[in-house]
Amino acid sequence: MEDFFIIPTQKLDGELPLKGYEFFALEYCQDTLDIPLYYIEEASLNEDGLEIQLKNLNAPISKDDWYVQLLRVSSYSRAS
């Protein structure tokens, strides 16, 4: 099962890079949102915002601080 999140650009902390979006997206996920890298399937930044696809969510993470915060700041959907 995979979870998809979109954080609008205006909700992102700090200044967005002019280039190197792919590296910014992963660094932002790990450093700012505290998402462990082994849960990140894909992360990308575009004009809509930061798109995050998580994987390996079979573990009980729904009460982890980083996951609760991610649900608060993003739009969320789940793929079955």
C-alpha positions in Angstrom: 0.0 0.0 0.0 1.3 3.5 -0.9 0.4 6.9 0.4 0.5 10.1 -1.6 0.9 13.6 -0.2 1.0 17.1 -1.8 2.2 20.1 0.2 1.4 23.3 -1.6 4.4 25.5 -2.4 3.2 28.3 0.0 3.2 25.9 2.9 6.9 24.9 2.4 9.3 26.5 4.9 12.3 28.4 3.5 13.3 29.5 0.1 12.8 27.2 -2.9 15.8 26.4 -5.1 16.0 27.7 -8.7 17.3 24.3 -9.8 18.0 20.9 -8.3 14.4 20.3 -7.3 15.0 16.5 -7.0 17.7 16.9 -4.4 15.7 19.6 -2.6 12.6 17.4 -2.4 14.5 14.5 -0.7 16.4 16.8 1.6 13.2 18.6 2.6 11.5 15.3 3.3 14.3 14.1 5.5 15.6 17.2 7.2 12.4 19.4 7.6 9.6 16.8 7.7 11.7 14.2 9.5 10.5 11.4 7.2 12.8 8.4 7.3 14.3 7.8 3.8 13.2 4.1 3.8 9.6 5.2 3.7 10.1 7.5 0.7 9.3 6.0 -2.7 9.5 9.3 -4.6 9.6 13.0 -3.9 9.4 15.8 -6.4 8.9 19.5 -6.4 6.9 21.3 -9.1 4.7 24.3 -9.5 1.9 22.7 -7.5 4.2 22.0 -4.5 6.1 19.1 -3.0 4.7 15.7 -4.0 5.6 12.8 -1.8 4.9 9.1 -2.4 5.5 6.9 0.6 6.0 3.1 0.7 6.4 0.3 3.3 3.5 1.6 5.4 2.6 -1.8 6.8 4.3 -0.8 10.1 2.2 1.1 12.6 3.4 4.6 11.9 0.1 6.5 12.1 1.1 7.9 15.5 4.7 8.8 14.6 5.2 12.6 15.0 6.5 13.0 11.4 3.5 11.2 9.9 1.0 13.2 12.0 2.7 16.4 10.9 2.7 15.4 7.3 -1.0 14.7 7.4 -1.6 18.2 8.8 0.3 20.2 6.2 -0.6 18.2 3.1 -3.4 16.8 0.9 -3.5 13.1 1.3 -4.6 10.1 -0.7 -4.0 6.3 -0.4 -3.6 3.9 -3.3 -4.6 0.3 -2.6 
